C-alpha cells in the first residue's frame, strides 16, 4: 500500500474510531438515565406496601428497565470490541506509514 493510500486509510480508521467512541458515550448516557429512573422507582416503591398493586407495577417497570439496560450493555460491549479492532488496525496502518517514510528517505537519502 502506498503512502497516500495508507494515509487515507488511517484517516478513515481514525474517523471510525471517533464514531465508535461517540456511540459508546451515547450508550453510557442512556444507561445512566435508566439507572436514575430505576433509583427513583426504588425510592417510590420503598414508600409503598410491598404487595400493593402500585408496588407490583413499579417492580415490573424496574424489571423492564433492567432488561433494557442489559441490552444496552451488550451494545456497549459490541461497540468496544469494534473500537478495539479499529485501534489494532490503526496501529498496523501506522507501522505501514512509518515503513513507507523510512523507505522513502532511504531512497532519496
N, CA and C atoms as a LAMMPS dump frame, in Angstrom:
ITEM: TIMESTEP
0
ITEM: NUMBER OF ATOMS
327
ITEM: BOX BOUNDS ff ff ff
-5.0000000000000000e+02 5.0000000000000000e+02
-5.0000000000000000e+02 5.0000000000000000e+02
-5.0000000000000000e+02 5.0000000000000000e+02
ITEM: ATOMS id mol type element x y z
1 1 1 N 0.852 -1.16 0
2 1 2 C 0 0 0
3 1 3 C 0.9 1.226 0
4 2 1 N 0.607 2.178 -0.879
5 2 2 C 1.406 3.387 -0.964
6 2 3 C 1.139 4.331 0.196
7 3 1 N 1.975 5.355 0.259
8 3 2 C 1.868 6.301 1.364
9 3 3 C 0.512 7.001 1.366
10 4 1 N 0.068 7.482 0.204
11 4 2 C -1.2 8.21 0.134
12 4 3 C -2.372 7.299 0.523
13 5 1 N -2.352 6.076 0.04
14 5 2 C -3.426 5.136 0.375
15 5 3 C -3.401 4.798 1.863
16 6 1 N -2.217 4.643 2.409
17 6 2 C -2.091 4.36 3.838
18 6 3 C -2.597 5.535 4.665
19 7 1 N -2.244 6.721 4.234
20 7 2 C -2.691 7.916 4.96
21 7 3 C -4.211 8.054 4.896
22 8 1 N -4.794 7.782 3.728
23 8 2 C -6.254 7.84 3.587
24 8 3 C -6.919 6.788 4.478
25 9 1 N -6.36 5.6 4.494
26 9 2 C -6.895 4.534 5.341
27 9 3 C -6.797 4.918 6.806
28 10 1 N -5.692 5.525 7.191
29 10 2 C -5.504 5.967 8.565
30 10 3 C -6.575 6.99 8.955
31 11 1 N -6.841 7.931 8.077
32 11 2 C -7.848 8.957 8.362
33 11 3 C -9.247 8.344 8.474
34 12 1 N -9.56 7.395 7.612
35 12 2 C -10.862 6.721 7.669
36 12 3 C -10.999 5.947 8.983
37 13 1 N -9.95 5.244 9.363
38 13 2 C -9.989 4.468 10.607
39 13 3 C -10.107 5.373 11.827
40 14 1 N -9.414 6.502 11.798
41 14 2 C -9.496 7.445 12.907
42 14 3 C -10.91 7.997 13.038
43 15 1 N -11.528 8.302 11.91
44 15 2 C -12.919 8.786 11.934
45 15 3 C -13.854 7.701 12.468
46 16 1 N -13.645 6.473 12.054
47 16 2 C -14.473 5.361 12.538
48 16 3 C -14.302 5.175 14.041
49 17 1 N -13.065 5.281 14.503
50 17 2 C -12.813 5.146 15.938
51 17 3 C -13.542 6.242 16.717
52 18 1 N -13.523 7.461 16.202
53 18 2 C -14.232 8.557 16.854
54 18 3 C -15.735 8.304 16.876
55 19 1 N -16.273 7.793 15.778
56 19 2 C -17.696 7.457 15.728
57 19 3 C -18.055 6.399 16.77
58 20 1 N -17.22 5.389 16.894
59 20 2 C -17.473 4.327 17.863
60 20 3 C -17.381 4.846 19.299
61 21 1 N -16.437 5.739 19.55
62 21 2 C -16.329 6.326 20.885
63 21 3 C -17.566 7.15 21.214
64 22 1 N -18.082 7.884 20.229
65 22 2 C -19.295 8.667 20.43
66 22 3 C -20.493 7.754 20.7
67 23 1 N -20.602 6.672 19.948
68 23 2 C -21.68 5.712 20.193
69 23 3 C -21.594 5.16 21.612
70 24 1 N -20.392 4.849 22.05
71 24 2 C -20.193 4.355 23.408
72 24 3 C -20.629 5.374 24.452
73 25 1 N -20.331 6.639 24.198
74 25 2 C -20.745 7.686 25.123
75 25 3 C -22.272 7.807 25.169
76 26 1 N -22.911 7.721 24.019
77 26 2 C -24.376 7.781 23.986
78 26 3 C -24.994 6.6 24.74
79 27 1 N -24.413 5.427 24.561
80 27 2 C -24.927 4.242 25.255
81 27 3 C -24.751 4.401 26.764
82 28 1 N -23.585 4.879 27.177
83 28 2 C -23.352 5.098 28.612
84 28 3 C -24.302 6.141 29.184
85 29 1 N -24.576 7.174 28.403
86 29 2 C -25.516 8.201 28.852
87 29 3 C -26.92 7.618 29.004
88 30 1 N -27.329 6.774 28.067
89 30 2 C -28.644 6.134 28.162
90 30 3 C -28.708 5.215 29.377
91 31 1 N -27.632 4.497 29.625
92 31 2 C -27.596 3.611 30.799
93 31 3 C -27.672 4.406 32.095
94 32 1 N -27.019 5.564 32.137
95 32 2 C -27.101 6.414 33.332
96 32 3 C -28.523 6.923 33.545
97 33 1 N -29.19 7.282 32.465
98 33 2 C -30.583 7.732 32.574
99 33 3 C -31.463 6.613 33.111
100 34 1 N -31.258 5.407 32.601
101 34 2 C -32.026 4.267 33.101
102 34 3 C -31.733 4.006 34.574
103 35 1 N -30.484 4.162 34.969
104 35 2 C -30.122 3.963 36.371
105 35 3 C -30.806 5.002 37.255
106 36 1 N -30.875 6.241 36.779
107 36 2 C -31.55 7.289 37.55
108 36 3 C -33.039 6.994 37.693
109 37 1 N -33.66 6.552 36.608
110 37 2 C -35.084 6.208 36.654
111 37 3 C -35.311 5.034 37.595
112 38 1 N -34.45 4.041 37.506
113 38 2 C -34.575 2.875 38.384
114 38 3 C -34.434 3.285 39.854
115 39 1 N -33.481 4.145 40.137
116 39 2 C -33.301 4.631 41.502
117 39 3 C -34.53 5.357 42.013
118 40 1 N -35.108 6.188 41.151
119 40 2 C -36.324 6.907 41.545
120 40 3 C -37.471 5.931 41.788
121 41 1 N -37.594 4.92 40.941
122 41 2 C -38.657 3.933 41.133
123 41 3 C -38.454 3.135 42.413
124 42 1 N -37.208 2.8 42.743
125 42 2 C -36.935 2.1 44.007
126 42 3 C -37.334 2.97 45.202
127 43 1 N -37.038 4.265 45.104
128 43 2 C -37.402 5.181 46.178
129 43 3 C -38.92 5.244 46.35
130 44 1 N -39.63 5.311 45.25
131 44 2 C -41.091 5.341 45.311
132 44 3 C -41.634 4.039 45.886
133 45 1 N -41.09 2.919 45.418
134 45 2 C -41.61 1.625 45.882
135 45 3 C -41.295 1.376 47.349
136 46 1 N -40.249 2.011 47.876
137 46 2 C -39.914 1.837 49.292
138 46 3 C -40.994 2.419 50.199
139 47 1 N -41.731 3.397 49.681
140 47 2 C -42.783 4.044 50.472
141 47 3 C -44.143 3.372 50.31
142 48 1 N -44.21 2.299 49.53
143 48 2 C -45.478 1.603 49.289
144 48 3 C -45.5 0.275 50.02
145 49 1 N -46.687 -0.228 50.19
146 49 2 C -46.844 -1.578 50.735
147 49 3 C -46.29 -2.562 49.708
148 50 1 N -45.509 -3.541 50.118
149 50 2 C -44.857 -4.456 49.16
150 50 3 C -45.831 -5.218 48.257
151 51 1 N -47.015 -5.535 48.724
152 51 2 C -47.951 -6.328 47.93
153 51 3 C -49.03 -5.492 47.256
154 52 1 N -48.915 -4.176 47.331
155 52 2 C -49.939 -3.324 46.709
156 52 3 C -49.797 -3.367 45.184
157 53 1 N -50.901 -3.118 44.477
158 53 2 C -50.836 -3.121 43.004
159 53 3 C -49.832 -2.107 42.45
160 54 1 N -49.722 -0.964 43.09
161 54 2 C -48.773 0.056 42.623
162 54 3 C -47.337 -0.443 42.777
163 55 1 N -47.038 -1.089 43.897
164 55 2 C -45.681 -1.608 44.117
165 55 3 C -45.358 -2.712 43.118
166 56 1 N -46.327 -3.565 42.842
167 56 2 C -46.117 -4.647 41.866
168 56 3 C -45.886 -4.073 40.473
169 57 1 N -46.64 -3.021 40.121
170 57 2 C -46.459 -2.372 38.813
171 57 3 C -45.08 -1.729 38.719
172 58 1 N -44.642 -1.114 39.812
173 58 2 C -43.315 -0.487 39.817
174 58 3 C -42.229 -1.547 39.689
175 59 1 N -42.385 -2.68 40.38
176 59 2 C -41.4 -3.754 40.267
177 59 3 C -41.336 -4.294 38.838
178 60 1 N -42.477 -4.392 38.175
179 60 2 C -42.499 -4.835 36.769
180 60 3 C -41.789 -3.821 35.887
181 61 1 N -41.999 -2.547 36.174
182 61 2 C -41.346 -1.485 35.4
183 61 3 C -39.826 -1.533 35.611
184 62 1 N -39.41 -1.763 36.847
185 62 2 C -37.973 -1.874 37.15
186 62 3 C -37.362 -3.06 36.404
187 63 1 N -38.064 -4.165 36.364
188 63 2 C -37.568 -5.347 35.641
189 63 3 C -37.43 -5.047 34.152
190 64 1 N -38.398 -4.318 33.591
191 64 2 C -38.323 -3.956 32.165
192 64 3 C -37.134 -3.035 31.904
193 65 1 N -36.91 -2.101 32.797
194 65 2 C -35.776 -1.181 32.648
195 65 3 C -34.453 -1.94 32.752
196 66 1 N -34.385 -2.905 33.654
197 66 2 C -33.162 -3.703 33.785
198 66 3 C -32.899 -4.52 32.527
199 67 1 N -33.962 -4.987 31.877
200 67 2 C -33.806 -5.701 30.613
201 67 3 C -33.233 -4.77 29.538
202 68 1 N -33.754 -3.544 29.495
203 68 2 C -33.219 -2.556 28.548
204 68 3 C -31.745 -2.266 28.835
205 69 1 N -31.403 -2.175 30.109
206 69 2 C -30.025 -1.9 30.483
207 69 3 C -29.098 -3.033 30.033
208 70 1 N -29.556 -4.258 30.157
209 70 2 C -28.746 -5.398 29.703
210 70 3 C -28.523 -5.341 28.196
211 71 1 N -29.572 -4.951 27.463
212 71 2 C -29.423 -4.824 26.007
213 71 3 C -28.426 -3.717 25.668
214 72 1 N -28.502 -2.611 26.388
215 72 2 C -27.551 -1.524 26.155
216 72 3 C -26.127 -1.948 26.512
217 73 1 N -25.995 -2.735 27.568
218 73 2 C -24.67 -3.228 27.949
219 73 3 C -24.079 -4.117 26.854
220 74 1 N -24.917 -4.943 26.258
221 74 2 C -24.439 -5.789 25.151
222 74 3 C -24.03 -4.934 23.962
223 75 1 N -24.802 -3.897 23.671
224 75 2 C -24.433 -2.978 22.589
225 75 3 C -23.108 -2.288 22.893
226 76 1 N -22.927 -1.903 24.139
227 76 2 C -21.682 -1.242 24.526
228 76 3 C -20.493 -2.186 24.35
229 77 1 N -20.656 -3.433 24.714
230 77 2 C -19.583 -4.423 24.513
231 77 3 C -19.262 -4.579 23.027
232 78 1 N -20.3 -4.611 22.192
233 78 2 C -20.099 -4.738 20.749
234 78 3 C -19.329 -3.53 20.212
235 79 1 N -19.725 -2.343 20.644
236 79 2 C -19.052 -1.116 20.198
237 79 3 C -17.605 -1.108 20.682
238 80 1 N -17.372 -1.526 21.923
239 80 2 C -15.998 -1.571 22.449
240 80 3 C -15.138 -2.569 21.677
241 81 1 N -15.717 -3.697 21.323
242 81 2 C -14.983 -4.697 20.538
243 81 3 C -14.616 -4.135 19.174
244 82 1 N -15.568 -3.462 18.538
245 82 2 C -15.286 -2.852 17.239
246 82 3 C -14.211 -1.78 17.367
247 83 1 N -14.285 -0.978 18.433
248 83 2 C -13.309 0.083 18.636
249 83 3 C -11.91 -0.503 18.845
250 84 1 N -11.82 -1.601 19.569
251 84 2 C -10.523 -2.257 19.771
252 84 3 C -9.972 -2.794 18.452
253 85 1 N -10.855 -3.351 17.62
254 85 2 C -10.418 -3.854 16.314
255 85 3 C -9.915 -2.712 15.442
256 86 1 N -10.624 -1.6 15.457
257 86 2 C -10.2 -0.43 14.68
258 86 3 C -8.874 0.098 15.208
259 87 1 N -8.72 0.123 16.526
260 87 2 C -7.461 0.582 17.119
261 87 3 C -6.296 -0.305 16.693
262 88 1 N -6.516 -1.596 16.653
263 88 2 C -5.472 -2.52 16.21
264 88 3 C -5.11 -2.256 14.75
265 89 1 N -6.132 -2.023 13.931
266 89 2 C -5.874 -1.738 12.516
267 89 3 C -5.164 -0.396 12.344
268 90 1 N -5.515 0.577 13.173
269 90 2 C -4.828 1.873 13.12
270 90 3 C -3.337 1.685 13.415
271 91 1 N -3.039 0.893 14.413
272 91 2 C -1.63 0.645 14.756
273 91 3 C -0.9 -0.018 13.593
274 92 1 N -1.569 -0.947 12.918
275 92 2 C -0.942 -1.617 11.768
276 92 3 C -0.698 -0.627 10.633
277 93 1 N -1.666 0.242 10.374
278 93 2 C -1.511 1.236 9.31
279 93 3 C -0.412 2.227 9.675
280 94 1 N -0.31 2.587 10.942
281 94 2 C 0.77 3.492 11.358
282 94 3 C 2.137 2.871 11.096
283 95 1 N 2.257 1.581 11.326
284 95 2 C 3.525 0.894 11.049
285 95 3 C 3.833 0.925 9.556
286 96 1 N 2.799 0.716 8.724
287 96 2 C 2.992 0.77 7.266
288 96 3 C 3.424 2.169 6.855
289 97 1 N 2.799 3.182 7.431
290 97 2 C 3.163 4.562 7.1
291 97 3 C 4.611 4.836 7.51
292 98 1 N 4.991 4.399 8.701
293 98 2 C 6.376 4.587 9.163
294 98 3 C 7.358 3.889 8.224
295 99 1 N 7.018 2.678 7.797
296 99 2 C 7.884 1.94 6.881
297 99 3 C 7.993 2.664 5.547
298 100 1 N 6.873 3.198 5.038
299 100 2 C 6.9 3.947 3.786
300 100 3 C 7.789 5.186 3.905
301 101 1 N 7.695 5.851 5.025
302 101 2 C 8.526 7.054 5.243
303 101 3 C 10.001 6.664 5.285
304 102 1 N 10.336 5.604 6.028
305 102 2 C 11.73 5.177 6.114
306 102 3 C 12.265 4.756 4.768
307 103 1 N 11.45 4 3.995
308 103 2 C 11.893 3.575 2.667
309 103 3 C 12.095 4.76 1.735
310 104 1 N 11.229 5.762 1.849
311 104 2 C 11.346 6.944 1.003
312 104 3 C 12.623 7.698 1.325
313 105 1 N 12.926 7.861 2.593
314 105 2 C 14.144 8.573 2.956
315 105 3 C 15.393 7.802 2.588
316 106 1 N 15.337 6.478 2.636
317 106 2 C 16.479 5.673 2.225
318 106 3 C 16.712 5.812 0.726
319 107 1 N 15.603 5.887 -0.034
320 107 2 C 15.725 6.023 -1.495
321 107 3 C 16.335 7.363 -1.873
322 108 1 N 15.884 8.432 -1.218
323 108 2 C 16.342 9.767 -1.574
324 108 3 C 17.524 10.233 -0.727
325 109 1 N 17.9 9.458 0.272
326 109 2 C 18.954 9.895 1.184
327 109 3 C 20.269 9.406 0.852
